[in-house]
Amino acid sequence: MRNKPIKTQMINFSSGKLPAGIADKNVEFFAKDEKIFALIDGNIAPPNEWPDWLYEGVFRDMEKHPEAVEALVKAGFITDAEMVSQYIKCRYSALDNDPDMVEGKLQDSEYIDCNLRGSCPYEGRICSLLKAKYGTLTPREIEVLKLIPEGLLDKEIATKMGISVLTVGVFMKNIREKTGYKNKAELVRFAFEKNLI
């Protein structure tokens, strides 16, 4: 671009990546006040306004995850609309820069930092656990990971969580091993990418 005139460079300037569904044919799901929406064709649509192909894509994905469907039924979600809404909410409702659906196919599910984490009997069956490059983080490791961006020392994290500073050290070691990241800056970036901060 350096050889192009400044006007052309300014016209071609892009300020960053937009969420899926704003300016492309992909779909991004998100939740707001217990409701879910799809960002599609530049519009925000509640489930009753989704096109048939979107529903069909969700149903195809649900068929691949019978344990999630069974858990939804056990939790009391029994109509198609209820099941689809809760399935999307538990697996795809983090607003991020990665499309949730590409060409009518749902992508890998996201980690949703739900307020029921640690107490939901269906955790890991409907929703996804927080997977890192070399393992799955436990709920307590995630608690520690969320506190790292606050710049707290291990002793302060221990006090805040009501655990031993030695336990924090074990959690930090596990987090580093599972993510492959060695310093706190990398762990903060990982936490940001996973919508924990």
PEPE-V182414 format. One record per helix or strand. SS is the DSSP state (h for helix, s for strand). FROM is the first residue (numbers start at 1). LEN is the number of residues. If there is no record, write none. Layout:
ss & from & len
SS & FROM & LEN
SS & FROM & LEN
This chain:
ss & from & len
h & 6 & 7
s & 27 & 6
s & 35 & 6
s & 43 & 4
h & 47 & 3
h & 52 & 12
h & 66 & 9
h & 80 & 13
s & 101 & 2
s & 105 & 2
s & 131 & 2
s & 135 & 2
h & 139 & 10
h & 154 & 8
h & 165 & 15
h & 184 & 10
